[in-house]
Amino acid sequence: ITNDGSLIVGQYLYQPAYYTKGAWHTLELTQGYTIGEARDVAIVNGDTIIVGRIFDGDGYQKVQSAKWVNGKFEKLTNLIPREYQYNEDNKMANQILGISDDGRTLLGSFDPFTWPLRKPFIIRDSTFTILDIQGREEFANYHANFDFFKEEKLDHKGKYVALTFFSNTHIPCVYDIENDKFIVMTTAPYETGCKAVDENGNAYY
């Protein structure tokens, strides 16, 4: 939802859509895609930027990141390194989950339906970063057969990411984008997920 509450993004009859002035409006889909979902919106220099994901007609396993500027679909392939693209059309690869108010920062994830392969990523000023636990000091005390993030949400200023880390149990944490640091909530109640984070890094469960 926009800060002034005038526009809400989501899904209408399985189509990516936005709601304003009492009515739903569907967004265009690129060729071959039949289903979609808008996940976040930002108003930048008078342009309405909506981000989300689209699916082709074969089902929910083929998902592509999506971006609409003033209702016009734009590909995000050029922002994602080629080694992380399954093919030229970016099918079965990733989704965009959030955009900061200034449009500088995008939050997304790879393999969104395939745990433990799911990996969140940040695109900030066209710089691409994967959020991975491997080799990170913050997760040195956690050892499980599968360690991965289950949920991700960007704060509206694009400074922090709320994360739910899974390592035999759910563990809430926050990623500080500017300082490239994970903050693990070690005192949180058992089996707690981090659902949101504000612009000051305060986590909400």
N, C-alpha and C positions, 0 to 999 in steps of 0.2 A: 504494500500500500504506500502511496506517496505521503510525504510528511504532512501535507494539508488535507489528506483524506479524500481528495477529489477523484482518485483513480486507483482501482484495485486490479491486480493481475491474478490469473488462475487458469481454469479450464472450463469450457462451456461445450457440452455435447462432444466431449473427447477432443476438442480443438483448443489450441492455445488461444487465450482470449483476455480481454480487459473489460472492466465494468466501470462505467461512468455515467452520471446524469440519469440513473435509473435503467440503464440498458446494457446488455452484453454485446461486445464486438469481437468477432474472431479475427485472428491474425493469419496472414498468408503462410502457406507451407511450401517448401521447395519440392520440386518434382519427385514423385515416388514416395513421399511421406504423407501419411493419412491421419496421424494422431499426434498430439502435442500438449505441452503444458508450460505455461509461463510461471516463473518462480520468483522473480524480483523485478523492480523497476527503479529507474533514476531519471530525474529531469536535469539535463546538463546543457547549459547555454541555450535554453529554449527547445532542445530536442528531447523527445521521450524515448528512452532506451529501455527496452524490455529484454530480459534474458530468460532462458529456460532450456527445454529439450524437445526434440521431435522424434517420432518413431515411424519406421516404414511399415508397409502393409503386411510384412511377415510376422509381426508381433513385437513384444516389448524387449526382446533381446538385442534389437538393432536400434541403438539410440545415438543421436547426434546432438552436440551442443548447438544452441540456437540463440540468435540475437536479432532483435527487430529495432530499427531506428525509424521513429515516426511511422510505425506500421509496416515498414519495408524489411523483408528478411535479408539478413547478411550472414555469410559463412564466417566461422571463426577458425577455419583450418589454418590460416596463415599465422595465427598466434600460438599454435600448438606444435611443438617439435615433431618432425616427421617420424621419428622412432616410436612415438606414442600414438600414431595413427594406424588403424587397422588397414585402411585403404584410402584412396584419394578422396572419397566422400566422407571419411571420418565415421563410417558406420561402426556400430558395436563398440564404440570407444568411450564416449564420455558425455557429461552433461554439465551445464552451468547452473549453479544454485543461488548465486547472489552477486550483486553489484553494489559498490559503494555510492554514496550520494553524489560524489564528484565524478563518477565514471572511471576513475583511475584503476580500481581494483576489482577483479572478478574472482569469484570462488567457484570451483567446480570439482568433479571427481571422475576418475577412471573406473571402468568396470562397476558401475553403480549397483548392479544386482548380483555380483559375484563375490561374496565374502569367502575367504579373506583377501581376495585380489584387489578389492576396492581401495583406491588411493586418492585422497583429496589433493587438489593443486590450486595454486594462486597464480594469476596473471596480473602483474602490477606494472603499469607503464610499459606494456609489451614484454616485460621480463617474466619468464616462466619458472615456477618453483614447485616441486612436489613435496608434500608434507609426508615424510616417511619416518618411522621410528628406528630404522636400522642405523646403528652407529651413533645414536643420540644418547648423550649422558643422562638426560632426563628420564629415560626408560630403562636404564641399566639394571634396575632391581626387579624388572618384570621378565619372567621367562615362562612362555607357554608354547604349546604346539602351534597356535595361531595368534598373532598379535596384529590388530588392525583397527582402523577407525570406522565406526558405524554411522555416525551422523556429523554433519558439519553445518555451521551457520555463521555468516559474516556479520559483524556489527556495522551499523549504517555509515560510520565514518571510514571503514576499511582499514582499521588498525588491528583488530583481533578476530580470531576465528574460534567459535565454540565447538568443542569436539567431544565425542564420547569414544573413549579408547576401550577396546575389548581385549582382555588377557585373562581368560578363565572367568572373569567377572567384568562388569561394566565400571569404568573409571572415568569421571569427568575431568577434562583438562581444557586449557585455553592456549592458543598459539598466538604469540606476539609477533606480528608481521615485521614491524620495523626493526626489532632486535633479534629476529630469527631464534626465538626461544619458546619452548613448551613449558607451561606451568601446570603441573599435575596437582589435582585437588586431593591430597592424601588424607585429609580429615573429613571428606564428604561421607555421607551415610552409605552403607553397603548397597551395591547394585544401583548406583545413581548415575544418571546421564546429564551432560551439560547441554541444555536446550538453547541457550542464548547467552550473549555477552554484550555488555554496553561499551561505549567508547572509552571508558576508563579501565577496562579489563575486568570488571566485576562479573562473575559468572552467575547464571541462574539455572537451577536444576528442574 
